[in-house]
Amino acid sequence: MNFNLKEKPDSIIFCKKEFEINKEQVLQDLNFEISNDMLSFWNTYEHILFDSGISIYGFELAKERNLQYEISNYLPSFVLIGDDGSGQGIFINKADGELKVYYLDLGAIGSIDLYKTGKNFFNWLEDDLKLVDFLVIDDKDDLLFEEADLFVVPKINFIDKKKFVFFARKKLELQDSILNISRGINEKENFKIKTNFIPYKYIENIKELQVKYQCLKLVSKKGEVQISLE
């Protein structure tokens, strides 16, 4: 297969593969019944780095990263094949045969579903390599009237956590106890503190909490748009 990457001398670094890998190796190490096209890709490139920060792993680095993040335990139908340079992992669905590209914050693995680009890996690679952009929240944004989930991400220290839980429970009308909320934040890196709600009603309180504690992430129920509160 020919890979028509939009190569620019100052934006893409190709590291050529020196040693051939085979389907048996990939199946053994990644439990991935790899297609001929994907095998050819990994036998062509050891690593591809774009100046946008996106990194596409070769086979050896993919093995290392999948082991590091325990992908086989948390996301057995997926293979981690890259990252965007700022904490989001890039995955392909190894179970559907179409190599569709998905992405997810690496700190959220196992706690929320992956987001999808809807593109085949090679089409995505040859096209724009874009993941869905973060949107700055706007009081008039239609997304504020769509069902969403609110997560606490692991950016909160022990002292602030007590205050945060107290005020969040009051301002977001949370039904769970302070003890259960605190326990959830302790046990999960991305704890879903409020689910299936319309953000517009609570947006000012969400903003206030975010300004003080910088630990919230609001995710649209559509599953393709994350709304930054920063």
Contacts in CASP RR format, 6 or more apart in sequence:
PFRMAT RR
TARGET T0000
AUTHOR 0000-0000-0000
METHOD contacts of the structure
MODEL  1
MNFNLKEKPDSIIFCKKEFEINKEQVLQDLNFEISNDMLSFWNTYEHILF
DSGISIYGFELAKERNLQYEISNYLPSFVLIGDDGSGQGIFINKADGELK
VYYLDLGAIGSIDLYKTGKNFFNWLEDDLKLVDFLVIDDKDDLLFEEADL
FVVPKINFIDKKKFVFFARKKLELQDSILNISRGINEKENFKIKTNFIPY
KYIENIKELQVKYQCLKLVSKKGEVQISLE
1 36 0 8 1.000
1 37 0 8 1.000
1 40 0 8 1.000
1 41 0 8 1.000
1 122 0 8 1.000
3 41 0 8 1.000
3 44 0 8 1.000
3 122 0 8 1.000
3 125 0 8 1.000
3 126 0 8 1.000
4 126 0 8 1.000
5 12 0 8 1.000
5 48 0 8 1.000
5 125 0 8 1.000
5 126 0 8 1.000
6 12 0 8 1.000
6 126 0 8 1.000
7 14 0 8 1.000
10 51 0 8 1.000
11 50 0 8 1.000
11 51 0 8 1.000
11 52 0 8 1.000
12 48 0 8 1.000
12 49 0 8 1.000
12 50 0 8 1.000
12 51 0 8 1.000
13 47 0 8 1.000
13 48 0 8 1.000
13 49 0 8 1.000
14 45 0 8 1.000
14 48 0 8 1.000
15 45 0 8 1.000
15 46 0 8 1.000
15 47 0 8 1.000
15 48 0 8 1.000
16 44 0 8 1.000
16 45 0 8 1.000
16 46 0 8 1.000
17 42 0 8 1.000
17 43 0 8 1.000
17 44 0 8 1.000
17 45 0 8 1.000
17 46 0 8 1.000
17 58 0 8 1.000
17 59 0 8 1.000
18 46 0 8 1.000
20 43 0 8 1.000
21 39 0 8 1.000
21 42 0 8 1.000
21 43 0 8 1.000
21 59 0 8 1.000
22 39 0 8 1.000
23 33 0 8 1.000
23 34 0 8 1.000
23 39 0 8 1.000
25 59 0 8 1.000
26 32 0 8 1.000
26 34 0 8 1.000
26 39 0 8 1.000
26 42 0 8 1.000
26 59 0 8 1.000
27 33 0 8 1.000
27 34 0 8 1.000
29 63 0 8 1.000
30 62 0 8 1.000
30 63 0 8 1.000
30 66 0 8 1.000
30 72 0 8 1.000
30 79 0 8 1.000
30 94 0 8 1.000
31 72 0 8 1.000
31 76 0 8 1.000
31 94 0 8 1.000
32 79 0 8 1.000
32 94 0 8 1.000
33 94 0 8 1.000
34 42 0 8 1.000
35 97 0 8 1.000
35 99 0 8 1.000
37 122 0 8 1.000
38 99 0 8 1.000
38 121 0 8 1.000
41 122 0 8 1.000
42 58 0 8 1.000
42 59 0 8 1.000
42 62 0 8 1.000
45 56 0 8 1.000
45 58 0 8 1.000
46 58 0 8 1.000
46 59 0 8 1.000
46 60 0 8 1.000
46 61 0 8 1.000
47 55 0 8 1.000
47 56 0 8 1.000
47 57 0 8 1.000
47 58 0 8 1.000
47 61 0 8 1.000
48 55 0 8 1.000
48 56 0 8 1.000
49 55 0 8 1.000
49 56 0 8 1.000
50 56 0 8 1.000
50 129 0 8 1.000
52 84 0 8 1.000
52 129 0 8 1.000
53 84 0 8 1.000
53 85 0 8 1.000
53 86 0 8 1.000
54 82 0 8 1.000
54 83 0 8 1.000
54 84 0 8 1.000
54 85 0 8 1.000
54 90 0 8 1.000
54 129 0 8 1.000
55 82 0 8 1.000
55 83 0 8 1.000
55 84 0 8 1.000
55 85 0 8 1.000
56 81 0 8 1.000
56 82 0 8 1.000
56 90 0 8 1.000
56 125 0 8 1.000
57 65 0 8 1.000
57 80 0 8 1.000
57 81 0 8 1.000
57 82 0 8 1.000
58 81 0 8 1.000
62 79 0 8 1.000
62 80 0 8 1.000
62 81 0 8 1.000
62 82 0 8 1.000
65 71 0 8 1.000
65 80 0 8 1.000
65 82 0 8 1.000
65 83 0 8 1.000
66 72 0 8 1.000
66 79 0 8 1.000
66 80 0 8 1.000
69 80 0 8 1.000
69 106 0 8 1.000
69 109 0 8 1.000
70 109 0 8 1.000
71 78 0 8 1.000
71 79 0 8 1.000
71 80 0 8 1.000
71 91 0 8 1.000
71 109 0 8 1.000
74 109 0 8 1.000
74 110 0 8 1.000
75 91 0 8 1.000
75 109 0 8 1.000
75 110 0 8 1.000
75 114 0 8 1.000
77 93 0 8 1.000
77 94 0 8 1.000
77 95 0 8 1.000
77 96 0 8 1.000
78 91 0 8 1.000
78 92 0 8 1.000
78 93 0 8 1.000
78 94 0 8 1.000
78 95 0 8 1.000
78 102 0 8 1.000
78 114 0 8 1.000
79 91 0 8 1.000
79 92 0 8 1.000
79 94 0 8 1.000
80 89 0 8 1.000
80 90 0 8 1.000
80 91 0 8 1.000
81 90 0 8 1.000
81 91 0 8 1.000
81 92 0 8 1.000
81 121 0 8 1.000
82 89 0 8 1.000
82 90 0 8 1.000
83 89 0 8 1.000
83 90 0 8 1.000
83 106 0 8 1.000
84 90 0 8 1.000
84 103 0 8 1.000
84 131 0 8 1.000
87 105 0 8 1.000
87 106 0 8 1.000
87 107 0 8 1.000
88 103 0 8 1.000
88 104 0 8 1.000
88 105 0 8 1.000
88 106 0 8 1.000
88 131 0 8 1.000
89 103 0 8 1.000
89 104 0 8 1.000
89 105 0 8 1.000
89 106 0 8 1.000
90 101 0 8 1.000
90 102 0 8 1.000
90 103 0 8 1.000
90 131 0 8 1.000
91 101 0 8 1.000
91 102 0 8 1.000
91 103 0 8 1.000
91 104 0 8 1.000
91 114 0 8 1.000
92 99 0 8 1.000
92 100 0 8 1.000
92 101 0 8 1.000
92 102 0 8 1.000
92 121 0 8 1.000
93 99 0 8 1.000
93 100 0 8 1.000
93 102 0 8 1.000
98 120 0 8 1.000
99 120 0 8 1.000
99 121 0 8 1.000
99 122 0 8 1.000
100 116 0 8 1.000
100 117 0 8 1.000
100 118 0 8 1.000
100 119 0 8 1.000
100 120 0 8 1.000
100 121 0 8 1.000
101 116 0 8 1.000
101 117 0 8 1.000
101 118 0 8 1.000
101 119 0 8 1.000
101 120 0 8 1.000
101 121 0 8 1.000
101 124 0 8 1.000
102 114 0 8 1.000
102 115 0 8 1.000
102 116 0 8 1.000
102 117 0 8 1.000
103 114 0 8 1.000
103 115 0 8 1.000
103 117 0 8 1.000
103 131 0 8 1.000
103 132 0 8 1.000
104 112 0 8 1.000
104 113 0 8 1.000
104 114 0 8 1.000
104 115 0 8 1.000
105 190 0 8 1.000
107 154 0 8 1.000
107 189 0 8 1.000
107 190 0 8 1.000
108 151 0 8 1.000
108 153 0 8 1.000
108 189 0 8 1.000
108 190 0 8 1.000
111 151 0 8 1.000
111 188 0 8 1.000
111 189 0 8 1.000
111 190 0 8 1.000
111 191 0 8 1.000
111 192 0 8 1.000
112 149 0 8 1.000
112 151 0 8 1.000
112 190 0 8 1.000
112 192 0 8 1.000
112 219 0 8 1.000
113 223 0 8 1.000
115 131 0 8 1.000
115 132 0 8 1.000
115 223 0 8 1.000
115 224 0 8 1.000
115 226 0 8 1.000
116 223 0 8 1.000
116 224 0 8 1.000
117 124 0 8 1.000
117 130 0 8 1.000
117 131 0 8 1.000
117 132 0 8 1.000
119 127 0 8 1.000
132 224 0 8 1.000
132 225 0 8 1.000
132 226 0 8 1.000
134 226 0 8 1.000
134 227 0 8 1.000
134 228 0 8 1.000
135 141 0 8 1.000
135 143 0 8 1.000
135 225 0 8 1.000
135 226 0 8 1.000
135 227 0 8 1.000
135 228 0 8 1.000
136 228 0 8 1.000
136 230 0 8 1.000
137 144 0 8 1.000
137 203 0 8 1.000
137 207 0 8 1.000
137 218 0 8 1.000
137 227 0 8 1.000
137 228 0 8 1.000
137 229 0 8 1.000
138 144 0 8 1.000
139 200 0 8 1.000
139 203 0 8 1.000
141 227 0 8 1.000
143 199 0 8 1.000
143 220 0 8 1.000
143 225 0 8 1.000
143 227 0 8 1.000
144 198 0 8 1.000
144 199 0 8 1.000
144 200 0 8 1.000
144 203 0 8 1.000
145 198 0 8 1.000
145 199 0 8 1.000
145 200 0 8 1.000
146 198 0 8 1.000
146 199 0 8 1.000
146 220 0 8 1.000
146 221 0 8 1.000
146 222 0 8 1.000
147 196 0 8 1.000
147 197 0 8 1.000
147 198 0 8 1.000
147 221 0 8 1.000
148 197 0 8 1.000
148 198 0 8 1.000
148 199 0 8 1.000
148 218 0 8 1.000
148 219 0 8 1.000
148 220 0 8 1.000
148 221 0 8 1.000
148 227 0 8 1.000
149 192 0 8 1.000
149 194 0 8 1.000
149 195 0 8 1.000
149 196 0 8 1.000
149 197 0 8 1.000
149 218 0 8 1.000
149 219 0 8 1.000
149 221 0 8 1.000
150 172 0 8 1.000
150 192 0 8 1.000
150 193 0 8 1.000
150 194 0 8 1.000
150 195 0 8 1.000
150 197 0 8 1.000
150 199 0 8 1.000
150 206 0 8 1.000
150 216 0 8 1.000
150 217 0 8 1.000
150 218 0 8 1.000
150 219 0 8 1.000
151 190 0 8 1.000
151 191 0 8 1.000
151 192 0 8 1.000
151 193 0 8 1.000
151 216 0 8 1.000
151 217 0 8 1.000
151 218 0 8 1.000
151 219 0 8 1.000
152 164 0 8 1.000
152 185 0 8 1.000
152 190 0 8 1.000
152 191 0 8 1.000
152 193 0 8 1.000
152 215 0 8 1.000
152 216 0 8 1.000
152 217 0 8 1.000
153 189 0 8 1.000
153 190 0 8 1.000
153 215 0 8 1.000
153 216 0 8 1.000
153 217 0 8 1.000
154 189 0 8 1.000
154 190 0 8 1.000
154 215 0 8 1.000
155 213 0 8 1.000
155 214 0 8 1.000
155 215 0 8 1.000
156 164 0 8 1.000
156 185 0 8 1.000
156 213 0 8 1.000
156 214 0 8 1.000
156 215 0 8 1.000
160 213 0 8 1.000
161 182 0 8 1.000
161 185 0 8 1.000
162 182 0 8 1.000
163 213 0 8 1.000
164 209 0 8 1.000
164 212 0 8 1.000
164 213 0 8 1.000
164 215 0 8 1.000
165 178 0 8 1.000
165 181 0 8 1.000
165 182 0 8 1.000
165 185 0 8 1.000
166 178 0 8 1.000
167 209 0 8 1.000
168 174 0 8 1.000
168 181 0 8 1.000
168 193 0 8 1.000
168 209 0 8 1.000
169 176 0 8 1.000
169 178 0 8 1.000
169 181 0 8 1.000
171 202 0 8 1.000
171 205 0 8 1.000
171 208 0 8 1.000
171 209 0 8 1.000
172 193 0 8 1.000
172 194 0 8 1.000
172 202 0 8 1.000
172 205 0 8 1.000
172 206 0 8 1.000
172 209 0 8 1.000
173 202 0 8 1.000
174 181 0 8 1.000
174 193 0 8 1.000
174 194 0 8 1.000
181 193 0 8 1.000
184 191 0 8 1.000
185 191 0 8 1.000
185 193 0 8 1.000
190 217 0 8 1.000
194 202 0 8 1.000
196 221 0 8 1.000
199 206 0 8 1.000
199 218 0 8 1.000
199 227 0 8 1.000
206 216 0 8 1.000
206 218 0 8 1.000
206 229 0 8 1.000
207 229 0 8 1.000
209 216 0 8 1.000
210 216 0 8 1.000
210 229 0 8 1.000
210 230 0 8 1.000
214 230 0 8 1.000
216 229 0 8 1.000
217 226 0 8 1.000
217 229 0 8 1.000
218 226 0 8 1.000
218 227 0 8 1.000
218 229 0 8 1.000
219 225 0 8 1.000
219 226 0 8 1.000
219 227 0 8 1.000
220 226 0 8 1.000
220 227 0 8 1.000
END
